[in-house]
Amino acid sequence: MSPSQSQGDQPSAAAEVTAALNDGKIHLLLAASGSVATIKLPLIVASFSKVPNLSIRVILTPNAAEFLQGQAGEQPRYDSEALRGLPNVDAVYVGDADEWNPRWTRGAPILHIELRRWAQLLVVAPLSANVLAKITNGLCDSLLTSVIRAWDTDPVMGKRILVAPSMNTAMWNHPLTARQLATLRDDWGVQTTAADEGSDGAEENRGWYEVLLPKTTKSLACGDVGQGAMMEWRDIVEVIRERLNLSAEYIELPM
């Protein structure tokens, strides 16, 4: 058995991504971390169901998956099989199991590296306070945070990570949150700057993060009233559409 295959001659998750690197499709990597706003992720995915030549892969952290267990009408059961059944979704990774199945051997592809190579755009919606803290401090203890830590930050590549924070108001108002968001926006954020003197006057983009901030004060799922709720999911869909240069005629916004 080759190191890129698992039992039964089925390709490993990493090998499957490797095989799709040059498939000619637009590659969107969607992720959700542990926030109640994860219930909006299936709506975001479904909005792109009619976009031609689009491939979507989804990462759910274990905590994010807990919000999609059919607890209530607004929380339909969307396990990995249900999400995988949505149009244009080619893979769903829950937790870190796919990273280690089969166990890695020298020469085999590595899932978080292959996903980083594959993705043209990574969108983390929602981004929890926990994962925000991890990525701004360089931690990479999961599939999602490893993809983020391994991201190609070369401005020439121009590959972005979009994050939509979502958390309790008290967490949002904590001074650490402001400091961590400043790291993403001011230190690592996409910024358009004037080109160097003597150039043709064009502008260039630097940085790789784009922060989609909550826009309104509202009543949160926990009962608190304030900021911290994720940006309206339809607005997130529109930003993704623009960043991937997708035609608006193919976007559907489920009610």
Residue, then its C-alpha position, 0 to 999 in steps of 0.5 A: m500500500s502506498p503512503s498516499q493510500s488508506q486501506g482498501d486502496q482508497p486515496s487518503a484525504a490528503a492525496e485526494v486534495t493533491a489530485a485536485l490541485n490542477d482540476g481547473k476549478i475555482h477553489l473555495l475553502l470554507a471553515a467554521s469554528g465553535s460559535v452558534a453562528t455555525i448554523k449559518l454555514p450551510l446557508i453560505v454553502a447553499s448560496f453557491s450551489k449553482v456556480p459553475n466550475l466551483s469546488i468547495r471544501v469544508i472544515l468544521t472544528p469539533n466545537a462547530a460541529e456541535f451546533l449542527q446536530g439537529q437540536a432545533g429547527e434553526q439547527p438542522r442536522y448537517d453532519s459531514e454526509a449532509l454537507r457533502g451532499l450539497p452541490n459543489v461540495d467535494a469534501v468535508y473535514v470534521g475535526d482532525a481525523d482526516e489529518w491522521n488517516p492513514r497515519w503519515t509516513r515519509g513521502a505522503p502528502i500532508l492534508h493541511i499543506e495540500l489544502r493550503r496549496w489547493a485553496q484560492l480563498l479561505v473563509v472562516a465564518p464564524l471565527s470564534a474567540n478561541v480560534l482568533a486567539k490561537i491564530t494571532n499567537g501562532l498556535c496550530d493544534s488542529l487541522l484548521t489552525s494548521v492550514i492558517r499557520a501554513w498559509d502562503t503570506d507572500p503578497v505576490m500570491g495574493k491569497r486571502i483569508l477572510v474571517a468573520p468573528s462571532m462571540n459573546t459581547a463580553m468576549w468581544n469587549h475584552p481588551l484582548t479581542a481588540r488587540q488580536l483583531a488589530t494584529l489581523r487588520d493592521d499587521w497582517g491585513v490586506q492594505t492597498t498602498a501606493a507603488d514605489e517611486g519611479s513605478d508606473g503609479a499602480e497600487e499593490n496589495r499587502g497582507w493576507y487577512e480581511v476581517l469581516l466585522p459585525k455590523t450591528t448591535k443585537s440580541l445574541a443567542c446567549g441573551d446578551v445584547g451588544q456587539g459580537a454577532m457574526m456579519e450577516w451571512r448574505d453579506i459574507v456571501e457577497v464578499i466571497r462572490e466579489r473576491l472570487n470574481l463569481s457572476a452574481e447571476y449564479i448566486e442563490l440566497p436561501m431564505 
